[in-house]
């Protein structure tokens, strides 16, 4: 199973592309099966800003485009849980004012 999101940024932004993909797979823990993320990839194409300082003035301008790629793998899932029990013979105490 895979979920993909592709952004459509405005033309005037320094961001040209921003995509995210997450793959899911069944993970069996104990007697149960869970659908968990297995891998994620994000891709973006953006401009950085560059600071220029000339003649005592500072100015920030856009630099060239950069393509950034990030991949993450998810593994070693654990189940966190708790148990509880009700004790017999419970007597309710009235609220005090």
FENFENJO-V905361 format. One record per residue. RES is the residue in one small letter. PHI is phi in degrees with one decimal (none if undefined). PSI is psi in degrees with one decimal (999 if undefined). BURIAL is # if it has 16 or more other ideal C-beta (glycine too) atoms within 10 Angstrom, else .. Layout:
res:RES phi:PHI psi:PSI burial:BURIAL
res:RES phi:PHI psi:PSI burial:BURIAL
//
This chain:
res:x phi:none psi:144.2 burial:.
res:x phi:-144.4 psi:138.5 burial:.
res:x phi:-118.4 psi:127.2 burial:.
res:x phi:-125.4 psi:134.2 burial:.
res:x phi:-125.6 psi:125.0 burial:.
res:x phi:-121.0 psi:118.5 burial:.
res:x phi:-78.7 psi:154.5 burial:.
res:x phi:-124.0 psi:76.9 burial:.
res:x phi:-70.8 psi:157.0 burial:.
res:x phi:-65.0 psi:150.4 burial:.
res:x phi:-64.5 psi:-26.0 burial:.
res:x phi:-84.6 psi:-7.1 burial:.
res:x phi:-80.4 psi:154.8 burial:.
res:x phi:-76.0 psi:1.8 burial:.
res:x phi:-103.3 psi:118.3 burial:.
res:x phi:-93.6 psi:-32.5 burial:.
res:x phi:-150.2 psi:141.4 burial:.
res:x phi:-150.7 psi:106.2 burial:#
res:x phi:-124.3 psi:144.4 burial:.
res:x phi:-135.4 psi:136.1 burial:.
res:x phi:-131.5 psi:132.6 burial:.
res:x phi:-127.0 psi:126.0 burial:#
res:x phi:-100.4 psi:137.6 burial:.
res:x phi:-116.4 psi:150.8 burial:.
res:x phi:-148.1 psi:155.9 burial:.
res:x phi:-73.5 psi:134.2 burial:.
res:x phi:-120.4 psi:127.1 burial:#
res:x phi:-99.4 psi:122.7 burial:.
res:x phi:-130.6 psi:119.4 burial:.
res:x phi:67.0 psi:-131.2 burial:.
res:x phi:-96.7 psi:2.8 burial:.
res:x phi:-113.8 psi:155.4 burial:.
res:x phi:-117.2 psi:131.2 burial:.
res:x phi:-118.5 psi:148.2 burial:.
res:x phi:-95.6 psi:113.7 burial:.
res:x phi:-127.4 psi:154.8 burial:.
res:x phi:-67.0 psi:138.3 burial:#
res:x phi:-111.0 psi:-33.3 burial:#
res:x phi:-155.6 psi:145.3 burial:.
res:x phi:-136.9 psi:138.3 burial:.
res:x phi:-131.8 psi:130.9 burial:.
res:x phi:-125.0 psi:141.8 burial:.
res:x phi:-133.6 psi:130.8 burial:.
res:x phi:-141.2 psi:150.9 burial:#
res:x phi:-127.9 psi:116.9 burial:.
res:x phi:-146.2 psi:166.9 burial:#
res:x phi:-104.7 psi:141.6 burial:.
res:x phi:-92.4 psi:160.8 burial:.
res:x phi:-101.6 psi:143.4 burial:.
res:x phi:-118.3 psi:133.9 burial:.
res:x phi:-92.1 psi:125.2 burial:.
res:x phi:-111.2 psi:136.5 burial:.
res:x phi:-129.8 psi:111.3 burial:.
res:x phi:-135.7 psi:139.8 burial:.
res:x phi:50.0 psi:39.6 burial:.
res:x phi:78.0 psi:7.7 burial:.
res:x phi:-115.0 psi:146.9 burial:.
res:x phi:-115.2 psi:137.8 burial:.
res:x phi:-143.0 psi:138.2 burial:.
res:x phi:-107.3 psi:126.9 burial:.
res:x phi:-127.7 psi:161.1 burial:.
res:x phi:-76.6 psi:138.8 burial:.
res:x phi:-94.7 psi:-167.5 burial:.
res:x phi:-71.0 psi:163.1 burial:.
res:x phi:-71.0 psi:146.6 burial:.
res:x phi:-126.9 psi:145.1 burial:.
res:x phi:-106.6 psi:124.8 burial:.
res:x phi:-114.7 psi:133.3 burial:.
res:x phi:-127.7 psi:133.2 burial:.
res:x phi:-134.4 psi:128.5 burial:.
res:x phi:-123.5 psi:135.0 burial:.
res:x phi:-130.9 psi:135.3 burial:.
res:x phi:-112.6 psi:137.9 burial:.
res:x phi:-109.9 psi:130.0 burial:.
res:x phi:-154.7 psi:176.9 burial:.
res:x phi:57.5 psi:48.2 burial:.
res:x phi:-68.1 psi:145.9 burial:.
res:x phi:-129.6 psi:154.3 burial:.
res:x phi:-100.3 psi:127.3 burial:.
res:x phi:-107.4 psi:130.4 burial:.
res:x phi:-157.9 psi:179.8 burial:.
res:x phi:-149.4 psi:165.1 burial:.
res:x phi:-127.7 psi:156.8 burial:.
res:x phi:-146.4 psi:159.7 burial:.
res:x phi:-145.8 psi:152.8 burial:.
res:x phi:-100.5 psi:126.9 burial:.
res:x phi:-85.7 psi:136.7 burial:.
res:x phi:-74.9 psi:159.5 burial:.
res:x phi:81.8 psi:22.8 burial:.
res:x phi:-75.9 psi:130.5 burial:.
res:x phi:-114.4 psi:122.4 burial:.
res:x phi:-73.2 psi:134.9 burial:.
res:x phi:-96.0 psi:129.8 burial:.
res:x phi:-67.2 psi:148.3 burial:.
res:x phi:-68.3 psi:141.3 burial:.
res:x phi:-100.4 psi:151.9 burial:.
res:x phi:-90.2 psi:999 burial:.
//
